[in-house]
Amino acid sequence: MRDVNQVTGEIVDASYRLHTRLGPGLMEQVYQALLAKSLQERGLKVEVERVVSFELDGMRFDRAFRVDLLVEGRVIVELKSVEKLAPVHSKQLLTYLRLLNLPVGLLINFGAVRMKEGVHRIANSHPSPVRVIHEDRAA
């Protein structure tokens, strides 16, 4: 089993190679499909559009959010294809990490001119405040 740093390294490398081949400007779904395929070809387990439901304070939230990619069950990859990231994008990823009690995620913006500016590693040091009820694959 690869450690989290190895997994994130593979994701960053595959993203860089994809961005080099295609450049910025395509829809997020194109990059998502191609990145998932590339990671699977590298032997990584990849779940696309993972749906998450949870419970908090006795309230149930079905299909509360979707994770763009969940790699090896441990790394969330949130993809964007925008000219410039907004502060809310990293906050969104951190919330997902907290809710799923995962240590690290990658925010990758394929809209960046250079991939160096498009990759952001987000670390989670907070315990999850919720009970995840179930996680479904997207329909």
C-alpha positions, 0 to 999 in steps of 0.5 A: 500500500502506497503512503499518502505522499506517494499517492499525492505525488502520482496525482500531481505528476499525472495532472502535470502530464495531462495539463502539458498535453491539453493545456487550459480551457477545457471543461472540468469533466474532461480533465476529470475523466482523463485524470481518473483513467491515468491514475487507474493505469498507474495502479491506483484505486479511483472513485469518480463523483463519490456521493457522501451522506452524513448525520449531524445533531440528529439530522440526516443529509442525504447526498450532501456533497460529491467528491470529484475523485477519491484516490486510494480511499485516502486522498480527495482531489477537487478539480477546477477549470477556472482562470483563477481560484477563489478562497472558497475552493480551498475551504470547500476541500478542507470541509470535505476532508474534515467530514470524511476524516481524511488527512490530505487533499489536492485542489487542482485547477486545470485552468491555470496557465502553468500547472505549478500555480494550479496545484494546492495541497490542503491538510486536515488536522481537525477531527470529523464532527459528523457521522458518515452514514454511507458513501455512494458512487454517483448514479 
